[in-house]
Amino acid sequence: MKWEIIGYTAACLTMFGFVPQVIKMFRTKHVKDVSILMLCQVGLGIFLWLLYGMHLRNSIIILANAVNLATIFVAIFCYCYYRRRNKALEVVKTQVRK
Amino acid sequence: MKWEIIGYTAACLTMFGFVPQVIKMFRTKHVKDVSILMLCQVGLGIFLWLLYGMHLRNSIIILANAVNLATIFVAIFCYCYYRRRNKALEVVKTQVRK
């Protein structure tokens, strides 16, 4: 039972692992230092885990990776949105200075 | 065999998932937008996975999580180092301006 709790805790912590990063992106609206390559690489890895879980018909692997993939999608969306927005703001600032 | 390749590819991608973030930290020397809570949460989750893998005596779970944990440790170290360094630099800049 003790080991099951450790396993479930581990699964929960990693499943929602990118949630703090998404919250930070929302709060600060800055994403410059975040690696988009990390988000894409982990996203692709989690997607393949999801396929592998479907192949094994293991509902725990499917659920954990589906939730994780959803948060990574949100993180990638936030990254692209704020990156574009901040670049546009910089252009406006430069033009105002001129 | 096809599904084994998918499983191993998934494991490799997620195992080295934080490497692009560490490389970006090294290159830019800026970490302000990275969530330290994300690194600590995933780090703790991976550590518990490692313990769980040791309990199951599953060498693949142990190896994958040990490598992942090592890269997360490097990421946390880089975060703390550059965060401190950049704050010190800001203090120096403020004093020079005065």
Backbone of each chain as ProteinMPNN parsed JSONL, in Angstrom:
{"seq_chain_A": "MKWEIIGYTAACLTMFGFVPQVIKMFRTKHVKDVSILMLCQVGLGIFLWLLYGMHLRNSIIILANAVNLATIFVAIFCYCYYRRRNKALEVVKTQVRK", "coords_chain_A": {"N_chain_A": [[0.833, -1.217, 0.0], [1.937, 1.231, 0.855], [3.866, 1.594, -1.148], [2.254, 1.818, -3.337], [1.051, 4.286, -2.868], [3.292, 5.932, -3.1], [3.852, 5.532, -5.821], [1.471, 6.566, -7.04], [1.619, 9.214, -6.133], [3.968, 10.06, -7.394], [3.112, 9.83, -10.054], [1.054, 11.767, -10.126], [2.491, 14.15, -9.552], [4.262, 14.361, -11.759], [2.47, 14.272, -13.857], [1.035, 16.66, -13.68], [3.108, 18.332, -14.074], [3.83, 20.521, -15.759], [2.105, 22.493, -15.12], [2.764, 24.597, -13.16], [4.544, 26.081, -14.779], [2.876, 26.972, -16.85], [1.104, 28.583, -15.365], [2.912, 30.534, -14.498], [3.596, 31.679, -16.972], [1.099, 32.784, -17.704], [0.787, 34.648, -15.629], [3.092, 36.372, -15.703], [3.315, 37.015, -18.369], [5.54, 36.705, -19.912], [7.872, 34.844, -21.828], [10.334, 34.434, -22.81], [12.701, 33.151, -21.816], [12.025, 30.51, -21.696], [12.411, 27.234, -23.033], [11.29, 26.394, -26.146], [11.875, 24.176, -27.546], [12.243, 22.258, -25.558], [9.57, 22.021, -24.666], [8.346, 21.028, -27.007], [9.824, 18.671, -27.476], [9.347, 17.142, -25.097], [6.586, 17.06, -25.323], [6.225, 15.55, -27.704], [7.393, 13.163, -26.849], [5.636, 12.453, -24.744], [3.316, 12.123, -26.218], [3.987, 9.856, -27.708], [4.234, 8.054, -25.581], [1.584, 7.964, -24.872], [0.437, 6.722, -27.136], [1.754, 4.277, -26.881], [0.71, 3.427, -24.444], [-1.95, 3.102, -25.238], [-1.622, 0.993, -26.973], [-0.823, -0.953, -25.139], [-3.118, -1.054, -23.774], [-3.385, 0.104, -21.27], [-4.912, 1.752, -18.786], [-3.987, 3.58, -16.867], [-1.504, 4.561, -17.81], [-2.47, 5.746, -20.14], [-4.283, 7.734, -19.143], [-2.599, 9.354, -17.458], [-0.705, 10.332, -19.317], [-2.33, 11.586, -21.182], [-3.419, 13.745, -19.742], [-1.059, 15.118, -19.09], [-0.146, 15.72, -21.687], [-2.144, 17.456, -22.507], [-1.684, 19.686, -20.815], [0.825, 20.395, -21.732], [0.239, 21.158, -24.335], [-1.257, 23.472, -23.799], [0.804, 24.98, -22.659], [2.546, 25.258, -24.894], [0.9, 26.684, -26.603], [0.538, 29.06, -25.079], [3.22, 29.917, -25.033], [3.707, 30.501, -27.786], [1.75, 32.443, -28.245], [2.35, 34.577, -26.364], [4.981, 35.117, -27.079], [4.739, 36.114, -29.679], [3.061, 38.293, -29.193], [4.687, 39.864, -27.473], [6.817, 40.452, -29.138], [5.543, 42.021, -31.067], [4.801, 44.156, -29.448], [7.313, 45.182, -28.823], [8.128, 46.141, -31.326], [6.277, 48.218, -31.665], [7.045, 49.868, -29.532], [9.64, 50.597, -30.365], [9.029, 52.079, -32.651], [7.585, 54.208, -31.518], [9.602, 55.484, -30.052], [11.152, 56.492, -32.13]], "CA_chain_A": [[0.0, 0.0, 0.0], [2.864, 2.368, 0.937], [4.505, 1.776, -2.452], [1.22, 2.31, -4.277], [0.905, 5.73, -2.617], [4.473, 6.571, -3.71], [3.644, 5.484, -7.282], [0.414, 7.51, -7.428], [2.117, 10.579, -5.898], [4.91, 10.312, -8.481], [2.329, 10.024, -11.283], [0.357, 13.066, -10.035], [3.46, 15.256, -9.631], [4.79, 14.509, -13.124], [1.314, 14.494, -14.753], [0.731, 18.096, -13.646], [4.425, 18.963, -13.964], [3.987, 21.777, -16.501], [1.097, 23.471, -14.667], [3.389, 25.818, -12.618], [5.115, 26.884, -15.875], [1.75, 27.623, -17.533], [0.635, 29.649, -14.477], [3.91, 31.619, -14.552], [3.435, 32.348, -18.274], [-0.133, 33.589, -17.615], [0.964, 35.752, -14.681], [4.117, 37.355, -16.092], [3.169, 37.256, -19.811], [6.868, 36.645, -20.531], [8.224, 33.445, -22.091], [11.593, 34.473, -23.555], [13.732, 32.228, -21.326], [11.541, 29.123, -21.74], [12.834, 26.559, -24.268], [10.174, 25.801, -26.915], [12.357, 22.849, -27.943], [11.923, 21.383, -24.422], [8.122, 21.76, -24.68], [8.018, 20.17, -28.16], [10.446, 17.349, -27.278], [8.581, 16.423, -24.063], [5.253, 16.849, -25.887], [6.294, 14.412, -28.633], [7.648, 11.974, -26.022], [4.401, 12.115, -24.022], [2.382, 11.63, -27.236], [4.372, 8.471, -28.015], [3.855, 7.264, -24.398], [0.125, 7.805, -24.958], [0.219, 5.673, -28.147], [2.24, 3.023, -26.3], [-0.296, 3.07, -23.438], [-3.127, 2.618, -25.969], [-1.24, -0.328, -27.475], [-0.828, -1.872, -23.991], [-4.472, -0.92, -23.181], [-3.18, 0.388, -19.844], [-5.663, 3.005, -18.595], [-3.214, 4.539, -16.056], [-0.546, 5.211, -18.727], [-3.251, 6.6, -21.05], [-4.805, 8.897, -18.42], [-1.499, 10.223, -17.012], [-0.069, 11.005, -20.447], [-3.315, 12.463, -21.83], [-3.477, 14.975, -18.94], [0.235, 15.781, -19.28], [-0.106, 16.247, -23.056], [-3.048, 18.611, -22.559], [-1.028, 20.852, -20.197], [1.936, 20.807, -22.608], [-0.388, 21.895, -25.449], [-1.569, 24.808, -23.279], [2.091, 25.674, -22.503], [3.046, 25.614, -26.235], [0.016, 27.758, -27.089], [0.903, 30.275, -24.335], [4.542, 30.343, -25.495], [3.586, 31.115, -29.117], [0.914, 33.646, -28.131], [3.053, 35.671, -25.676], [6.188, 35.416, -27.852], [4.287, 36.939, -30.802], [2.531, 39.527, -28.6], [5.779, 40.673, -26.937], [7.593, 40.956, -30.286], [4.745, 43.107, -31.65], [4.903, 45.286, -28.511], [8.663, 45.753, -28.978], [8.122, 46.909, -32.586], [5.517, 49.449, -31.395], [7.897, 50.699, -28.652], [10.726, 51.135, -31.182], [8.465, 53.107, -33.532], [7.222, 55.354, -30.683], [10.864, 56.158, -29.719], [11.59, 57.218, -33.328]], "C_chain_A": [[0.866, 1.264, 0.0], [3.478, 2.663, -0.434], [3.517, 2.25, -3.514], [1.045, 3.813, -4.131], [2.066, 6.483, -3.26], [4.317, 6.615, -5.23], [2.608, 6.5, -7.745], [0.863, 8.958, -7.23], [3.065, 10.981, -7.024], [4.14, 10.629, -9.774], [1.641, 11.389, -11.276], [1.327, 14.221, -10.23], [3.957, 15.455, -11.058], [3.658, 14.812, -14.118], [0.973, 15.979, -14.843], [2.017, 18.929, -13.593], [4.543, 20.318, -14.643], [2.977, 22.85, -16.071], [1.744, 24.728, -14.055], [3.988, 26.719, -13.707], [4.014, 27.643, -16.621], [1.234, 28.799, -16.683], [1.605, 30.831, -14.517], [3.809, 32.401, -15.858], [2.23, 33.277, -18.254], [0.099, 34.838, -16.773], [1.932, 36.809, -15.192], [3.954, 37.815, -17.542], [4.529, 37.341, -20.522], [7.307, 35.187, -20.675], [9.612, 33.311, -22.717], [12.607, 33.407, -23.129], [13.306, 30.759, -21.358], [11.955, 28.5, -23.073], [11.63, 25.896, -24.947], [10.554, 24.389, -27.364], [12.069, 21.827, -26.829], [10.438, 21.011, -24.474], [7.757, 20.806, -25.815], [8.571, 18.76, -27.972], [9.66, 16.523, -26.256], [7.178, 16.113, -24.589], [5.213, 15.647, -26.822], [6.504, 13.104, -27.861], [6.376, 11.502, -25.328], [3.351, 11.56, -25.001], [2.681, 10.17, -27.585], [4.06, 7.536, -26.836], [2.354, 6.955, -24.433], [-0.227, 6.693, -25.961], [0.595, 4.304, -27.585], [1.261, 2.5, -25.244], [-1.557, 2.519, -24.081], [-2.865, 1.204, -26.494], [-1.311, -1.362, -26.346], [-2.222, -1.973, -23.349], [-4.391, -0.713, -21.661], [-3.79, 1.762, -19.541], [-4.884, 4.028, -17.779], [-2.217, 5.289, -16.939], [-1.293, 6.174, -19.646], [-3.688, 7.881, -20.337], [-3.678, 9.881, -18.062], [-0.92, 11.009, -18.183], [-1.033, 11.913, -21.195], [-3.392, 13.808, -21.089], [-2.206, 15.798, -19.156], [0.311, 16.447, -20.656], [-0.985, 17.493, -23.179], [-2.377, 19.851, -21.961], [0.14, 21.336, -21.06], [1.396, 21.576, -23.816], [-0.7, 23.333, -25.015], [-0.27, 25.627, -23.169], [2.631, 26.125, -23.866], [2.204, 26.752, -26.812], [0.379, 29.093, -26.422], [2.237, 30.824, -24.838], [4.416, 31.106, -26.809], [2.823, 32.442, -29.017], [1.7, 34.805, -27.522], [4.32, 36.082, -26.417], [5.834, 36.411, -28.976], [3.851, 38.319, -30.292], [3.685, 40.44, -28.143], [6.662, 41.235, -28.054], [6.875, 42.129, -30.919], [4.831, 44.35, -30.766], [6.252, 45.986, -28.636], [8.754, 46.624, -30.227], [7.416, 48.253, -32.363], [6.372, 50.408, -30.563], [9.012, 51.367, -29.462], [10.215, 52.262, -32.072], [8.097, 54.368, -32.745], [8.468, 56.171, -30.358], [11.367, 56.999, -30.889], [10.731, 58.463, -33.516]], "O_chain_A": [[0.598, 2.225, -0.722], [3.599, 3.82, -0.835], [3.87, 2.971, -4.447], [0.908, 4.533, -5.12], [1.874, 7.527, -3.882], [4.62, 7.632, -5.855], [2.828, 7.215, -8.723], [0.541, 9.829, -8.038], [2.986, 12.093, -7.548], [4.475, 11.571, -10.493], [1.638, 12.091, -12.287], [1.041, 15.16, -10.973], [4.063, 16.59, -11.523], [3.866, 15.522, -15.102], [0.665, 16.497, -15.917], [2.016, 20.07, -13.131], [5.277, 21.183, -14.164], [2.989, 23.968, -16.585], [1.323, 25.836, -14.389], [3.957, 27.944, -13.596], [4.19, 28.807, -16.982], [0.962, 29.876, -17.212], [1.183, 31.987, -14.564], [3.921, 33.627, -15.865], [2.308, 34.413, -18.72], [-0.324, 35.936, -17.135], [1.64, 38.003, -15.129], [4.414, 38.9, -17.897], [4.656, 37.958, -21.58], [7.134, 34.39, -19.753], [10.021, 32.218, -23.108], [13.293, 32.827, -23.971], [14.11, 29.869, -21.085], [11.867, 29.145, -24.118], [11.029, 24.968, -24.406], [9.695, 23.524, -27.54], [11.702, 20.685, -27.105], [10.081, 19.84, -24.343], [6.961, 19.886, -25.625], [7.892, 17.775, -28.263], [9.343, 15.359, -26.501], [6.642, 15.034, -24.335], [4.297, 14.826, -26.756], [5.889, 12.081, -28.164], [6.069, 10.31, -25.319], [2.597, 10.648, -24.661], [1.772, 9.355, -27.738], [3.674, 6.384, -27.035], [1.914, 5.86, -24.083], [-1.069, 5.839, -25.685], [-0.115, 3.316, -27.77], [1.01, 1.299, -25.155], [-2.173, 1.59, -23.558], [-3.741, 0.34, -26.469], [-1.782, -2.483, -26.541], [-2.479, -2.836, -22.51], [-5.181, -1.254, -20.888], [-3.272, 2.794, -19.968], [-5.083, 5.229, -17.962], [-2.093, 6.509, -16.836], [-0.821, 7.281, -19.908], [-3.492, 8.981, -20.854], [-3.781, 11.079, -18.324], [-0.67, 12.209, -18.066], [-0.61, 12.908, -21.784], [-3.426, 14.869, -21.713], [-2.264, 17.008, -19.374], [0.768, 17.583, -20.784], [-0.629, 18.456, -23.858], [-2.479, 20.942, -22.522], [0.417, 22.534, -21.12], [2.019, 22.535, -24.271], [-0.447, 24.285, -25.753], [-0.236, 26.803, -23.531], [3.121, 27.248, -23.991], [2.736, 27.671, -27.434], [0.511, 30.118, -27.09], [2.384, 32.028, -25.046], [4.941, 32.211, -26.947], [3.209, 33.436, -29.632], [1.725, 35.898, -28.089], [4.701, 37.253, -26.395], [6.531, 37.403, -29.191], [4.205, 39.355, -30.855], [3.662, 41.644, -28.397], [7.189, 42.342, -27.944], [7.504, 43.125, -31.273], [4.922, 45.468, -31.273], [6.338, 47.212, -28.567], [9.364, 47.694, -30.211], [7.894, 49.294, -32.812], [6.424, 51.606, -30.843], [9.298, 52.55, -29.277], [10.885, 53.282, -32.233], [8.276, 55.479, -33.244], [8.424, 57.401, -30.379], [11.932, 58.075, -30.693], [10.935, 59.216, -34.468]]}, "seq_chain_B": "MKWEIIGYTAACLTMFGFVPQVIKMFRTKHVKDVSILMLCQVGLGIFLWLLYGMHLRNSIIILANAVNLATIFVAIFCYCYYRRRNKALEVVKTQVRK", "coords_chain_B": {"N_chain_B": [[7.697, -5.457, -32.427], [7.664, -2.924, -33.667], [6.148, -1.478, -31.809], [7.784, -1.605, -29.621], [9.89, 0.016, -30.438], [8.564, 2.471, -30.551], [7.965, 2.777, -27.824], [10.601, 2.895, -26.701], [11.547, 5.168, -28.02], [9.811, 7.113, -26.99], [10.592, 6.971, -24.293], [13.269, 7.864, -24.466], [12.946, 10.505, -25.455], [11.502, 11.773, -23.375], [13.156, 11.282, -21.224], [15.463, 12.782, -21.728], [14.287, 15.223, -21.667], [14.614, 17.75, -20.389], [16.993, 18.689, -21.275], [17.19, 20.528, -23.566], [16.27, 22.854, -22.273], [18.226, 23.293, -20.322], [20.434, 23.754, -21.976], [19.593, 26.117, -23.205], [19.548, 27.809, -20.972], [22.3, 27.878, -20.34], [23.283, 29.076, -22.671], [21.919, 31.598, -22.954], [22.077, 32.682, -20.431], [19.991, 33.586, -18.928], [17.171, 33.219, -16.816], [14.796, 34.031, -15.867], [12.075, 33.713, -16.731], [11.58, 31.063, -16.409], [9.902, 28.507, -14.583], [10.665, 27.787, -11.338], [9.253, 26.265, -9.626], [8.045, 24.394, -11.296], [10.348, 22.913, -12.058], [11.119, 21.886, -9.534], [8.813, 20.47, -8.754], [8.514, 18.528, -10.836], [11.001, 17.333, -10.512], [10.777, 16.211, -7.901], [8.687, 14.427, -8.408], [9.913, 12.73, -10.311], [11.941, 11.696, -8.723], [10.428, 10.189, -6.914], [9.371, 8.341, -8.729], [11.725, 7.036, -9.323], [12.323, 5.811, -6.856], [10.095, 4.127, -6.769], [10.6, 2.546, -9.007], [12.907, 1.262, -8.078], [11.793, -0.212, -6.05], [10.181, -1.933, -7.57], [12.192, -3.191, -8.839], [12.821, -2.65, -11.481], [14.81, -2.204, -14.123], [14.652, -0.496, -16.343], [12.831, 1.571, -15.647], [14.292, 2.596, -13.5], [16.737, 3.456, -14.738], [15.833, 5.349, -16.725], [14.586, 7.303, -15.112], [16.654, 8.039, -13.412], [18.497, 9.283, -15.135], [16.897, 11.4, -16.078], [16.414, 12.734, -13.65], [18.991, 13.582, -13.046], [19.445, 15.497, -15.088], [17.493, 17.329, -14.385], [18.439, 18.18, -11.905], [20.732, 19.537, -12.755], [19.464, 21.562, -14.191], [18.075, 22.892, -12.107], [20.235, 23.758, -10.587], [21.492, 25.486, -12.455], [19.427, 27.368, -12.729], [19.33, 28.535, -10.124], [21.94, 29.528, -9.917], [22.22, 31.382, -12.139], [20.088, 33.076, -11.602], [20.809, 34.284, -9.177], [23.24, 35.461, -9.951], [22.369, 37.245, -11.96], [20.742, 38.938, -10.471], [22.628, 40.098, -8.776], [24.147, 41.449, -10.683], [22.274, 43.319, -11.542], [22.034, 44.905, -9.253], [24.599, 46.036, -9.163], [24.527, 47.5, -11.566], [22.511, 49.376, -10.932], [23.783, 50.78, -8.896], [25.928, 51.895, -10.279], [24.607, 53.625, -12.01], [23.713, 55.519, -10.168]], "CA_chain_B": [[8.954, -4.713, -32.575], [7.302, -1.545, -33.959], [5.697, -0.846, -30.565], [8.965, -1.46, -28.744], [10.623, 1.208, -30.914], [7.776, 3.631, -30.097], [8.182, 2.863, -26.37], [11.964, 3.352, -26.431], [11.665, 6.563, -28.478], [9.105, 7.907, -25.984], [11.429, 7.014, -23.09], [14.441, 8.707, -24.735], [12.528, 11.903, -25.59], [11.13, 12.339, -22.072], [14.331, 11.14, -20.342], [16.342, 13.932, -21.975], [13.35, 16.325, -21.931], [15.033, 19.049, -19.867], [18.294, 19.063, -21.84], [17.119, 21.789, -24.324], [16.123, 23.988, -21.347], [19.544, 23.514, -19.707], [21.287, 24.361, -23.01], [19.147, 27.508, -23.37], [20.017, 28.547, -19.79], [23.749, 28.067, -20.512], [23.557, 29.99, -23.792], [21.417, 32.969, -22.758], [22.364, 33.067, -19.041], [18.788, 34.201, -18.359], [16.277, 32.151, -16.355], [13.699, 34.718, -15.186], [10.737, 33.253, -17.116], [11.436, 29.619, -16.137], [9.273, 28.275, -13.283], [11.454, 26.906, -10.459], [8.276, 25.339, -9.046], [7.94, 23.29, -12.265], [11.549, 22.075, -11.95], [11.093, 21.168, -8.247], [7.687, 19.518, -8.764], [8.871, 17.397, -11.716], [12.147, 16.685, -9.863], [10.268, 15.367, -6.805], [7.93, 13.342, -9.052], [10.868, 11.793, -10.927], [12.627, 11.023, -7.608], [9.513, 9.156, -6.405], [9.353, 7.289, -9.765], [12.984, 6.291, -9.166], [12.123, 4.937, -5.692], [9.107, 3.119, -7.168], [11.326, 1.646, -9.918], [13.799, 0.456, -7.246], [10.913, -1.167, -5.36], [9.768, -2.93, -8.571], [13.452, -3.719, -9.406], [12.712, -2.539, -12.943], [16.002, -1.437, -14.496], [14.328, 0.554, -17.323], [12.276, 2.698, -14.876], [15.396, 3.167, -12.714], [17.675, 4.167, -15.625], [15.179, 6.513, -17.343], [14.334, 8.347, -14.123], [17.937, 8.513, -12.883], [19.034, 10.239, -16.117], [16.01, 12.564, -16.051], [16.648, 13.437, -12.388], [20.295, 14.244, -13.149], [19.318, 16.718, -15.907], [16.691, 18.301, -13.618], [19.347, 18.75, -10.91], [21.561, 20.521, -13.464], [18.579, 22.697, -14.503], [17.823, 23.637, -10.859], [21.499, 24.426, -10.245], [21.647, 26.612, -13.406], [18.418, 28.378, -12.384], [19.747, 29.25, -8.909], [23.198, 30.231, -10.194], [22.017, 32.544, -13.019], [19.144, 33.975, -10.925], [21.625, 35.011, -8.196], [24.221, 36.244, -10.711], [21.7, 38.351, -12.646], [20.29, 39.892, -9.45], [23.825, 40.823, -8.344], [24.501, 42.359, -11.792], [21.295, 44.426, -11.522], [22.401, 45.777, -8.126], [25.791, 46.767, -9.604], [24.086, 48.474, -12.582], [21.775, 50.444, -10.244], [24.76, 51.601, -8.17], [26.729, 52.638, -11.28], [23.746, 54.716, -12.49], [23.662, 56.562, -9.129]], "C_chain_B": [[8.684, -3.234, -32.805], [6.912, -0.81, -32.667], [6.819, -0.679, -29.562], [9.745, -0.214, -29.121], [9.895, 2.467, -30.443], [7.991, 3.845, -28.593], [9.56, 3.419, -26.037], [12.157, 4.811, -26.869], [10.996, 7.5, -27.473], [9.978, 8.069, -24.739], [12.615, 7.95, -23.285], [14.051, 10.19, -24.765], [12.209, 12.519, -24.227], [12.32, 12.302, -21.093], [15.267, 12.346, -20.482], [15.522, 15.211, -22.209], [13.826, 17.692, -21.481], [16.378, 19.519, -20.43], [18.207, 20.363, -22.676], [16.986, 23.021, -23.411], [17.464, 24.326, -20.687], [20.466, 24.206, -20.711], [20.903, 25.839, -23.192], [19.614, 28.376, -22.187], [21.501, 28.877, -19.92], [24.028, 29.147, -21.55], [23.15, 31.418, -23.492], [21.802, 33.546, -21.392], [21.194, 33.826, -18.405], [17.786, 33.1, -18.005], [14.974, 32.705, -15.771], [12.32, 34.112, -15.478], [10.505, 31.761, -16.836], [10.84, 29.443, -14.738], [10.106, 27.293, -12.462], [10.529, 25.873, -9.801], [8.081, 24.127, -9.97], [9.131, 22.341, -12.107], [11.518, 21.248, -10.657], [9.991, 20.108, -8.229], [8.02, 18.288, -9.613], [10.036, 16.617, -11.092], [11.703, 15.733, -8.758], [9.505, 14.163, -7.37], [8.859, 12.277, -9.613], [11.619, 11.01, -9.838], [11.748, 9.896, -7.044], [9.364, 8.003, -7.406], [10.579, 6.393, -9.628], [12.863, 5.312, -7.999], [11.186, 3.777, -6.041], [9.751, 2.074, -8.089], [12.261, 0.721, -9.147], [12.99, -0.623, -6.514], [10.501, -2.302, -6.312], [10.965, -3.699, -9.147], [13.398, -3.746, -10.932], [13.813, -1.609, -13.434], [15.69, -0.315, -15.49], [13.765, 1.786, -16.599], [13.397, 3.389, -14.097], [16.295, 4.021, -13.605], [17.055, 5.451, -16.17], [15.012, 7.648, -16.335], [15.614, 8.884, -13.506], [18.532, 9.565, -13.823], [18.225, 11.534, -16.087], [16.265, 13.404, -14.796], [17.971, 14.203, -12.433], [20.181, 15.537, -13.96], [18.485, 17.777, -15.165], [17.546, 18.951, -12.529], [20.214, 19.837, -11.561], [20.723, 21.768, -13.762], [18.326, 23.55, -13.256], [19.084, 24.398, -10.441], [21.703, 25.658, -11.127], [20.681, 27.734, -13.042], [18.907, 29.218, -11.204], [20.99, 30.102, -9.189], [22.947, 31.496, -11.006], [21.062, 33.559, -12.391], [19.918, 34.901, -9.964], [22.57, 35.977, -8.904], [23.554, 37.474, -11.348], [21.173, 39.392, -11.665], [21.467, 40.736, -8.973], [24.233, 41.845, -9.414], [23.571, 43.572, -11.815], [21.628, 45.432, -10.425], [23.593, 46.65, -8.53], [25.394, 47.855, -10.605], [23.39, 49.663, -11.93], [22.747, 51.372, -9.526], [25.593, 52.451, -9.122], [25.929, 53.839, -11.784], [23.692, 55.869, -11.498], [24.973, 57.348, -9.137]], "O_chain_B": [[9.361, -2.379, -32.234], [7.299, 0.34, -32.461], [6.821, 0.252, -28.757], [10.208, 0.527, -28.254], [10.528, 3.42, -29.988], [8.178, 4.978, -28.149], [9.687, 4.307, -25.194], [12.832, 5.589, -26.195], [11.541, 8.553, -27.141], [10.091, 9.167, -24.193], [12.943, 8.736, -22.396], [14.734, 11.029, -24.178], [12.598, 13.654, -23.952], [12.463, 13.183, -20.245], [15.792, 12.86, -19.494], [15.986, 16.152, -22.854], [13.492, 18.698, -22.108], [16.847, 20.609, -20.104], [19.067, 21.229, -22.518], [17.512, 24.09, -23.72], [17.799, 25.498, -20.515], [21.193, 25.132, -20.352], [21.772, 26.702, -23.317], [20.022, 29.523, -22.372], [21.921, 30.003, -19.65], [24.88, 30.014, -21.354], [23.916, 32.351, -23.734], [21.845, 34.765, -21.222], [21.38, 34.604, -17.469], [17.574, 32.169, -18.782], [14.151, 31.954, -15.248], [11.487, 34.008, -14.577], [9.395, 31.254, -16.998], [11.228, 30.151, -13.808], [10.244, 26.125, -12.826], [10.95, 24.766, -9.464], [7.966, 22.991, -9.507], [8.959, 21.125, -12.032], [11.846, 20.062, -10.668], [10.199, 18.992, -7.752], [7.834, 17.152, -9.175], [10.056, 15.387, -11.138], [12.176, 14.6, -8.674], [9.648, 13.039, -6.89], [8.636, 11.081, -9.427], [11.9, 9.823, -9.999], [12.233, 8.807, -6.738], [9.246, 6.842, -7.012], [10.503, 5.175, -9.789], [13.24, 4.145, -8.113], [11.425, 2.625, -5.677], [9.485, 0.878, -7.97], [12.407, -0.451, -9.494], [13.422, -1.767, -6.375], [10.472, -3.47, -5.925], [10.802, -4.705, -9.837], [13.845, -4.691, -11.583], [13.774, -0.4, -13.206], [16.374, 0.709, -15.494], [14.165, 2.913, -16.893], [13.45, 4.618, -14.038], [16.586, 5.171, -13.277], [17.664, 6.518, -16.094], [15.263, 8.81, -16.653], [15.672, 10.05, -13.115], [19.011, 10.607, -13.375], [18.789, 12.628, -16.071], [16.326, 14.632, -14.865], [18.069, 15.321, -11.929], [20.748, 16.56, -13.576], [18.738, 18.974, -15.298], [17.396, 20.142, -12.256], [20.406, 20.913, -10.996], [21.199, 22.893, -13.607], [18.356, 24.779, -13.326], [19.006, 25.543, -9.995], [22.04, 26.734, -10.635], [21.056, 28.906, -13.043], [18.904, 30.447, -11.262], [21.077, 31.251, -8.754], [23.403, 32.573, -10.622], [21.201, 34.761, -12.615], [19.714, 36.115, -9.941], [22.694, 37.142, -8.525], [24.084, 38.584, -11.291], [21.151, 40.584, -11.972], [21.331, 41.945, -8.785], [24.617, 42.969, -9.089], [24.001, 44.697, -12.071], [21.524, 46.643, -10.623], [23.601, 47.854, -8.275], [25.86, 48.991, -10.511], [23.628, 50.812, -12.304], [22.575, 52.591, -9.534], [25.925, 53.594, -8.81], [26.474, 54.927, -11.967], [23.634, 57.036, -11.886], [25.143, 58.273, -8.342]]}, "name": "protein", "num_of_chains": 2, "seq": "MKWEIIGYTAACLTMFGFVPQVIKMFRTKHVKDVSILMLCQVGLGIFLWLLYGMHLRNSIIILANAVNLATIFVAIFCYCYYRRRNKALEVVKTQVRKMKWEIIGYTAACLTMFGFVPQVIKMFRTKHVKDVSILMLCQVGLGIFLWLLYGMHLRNSIIILANAVNLATIFVAIFCYCYYRRRNKALEVVKTQVRK"}
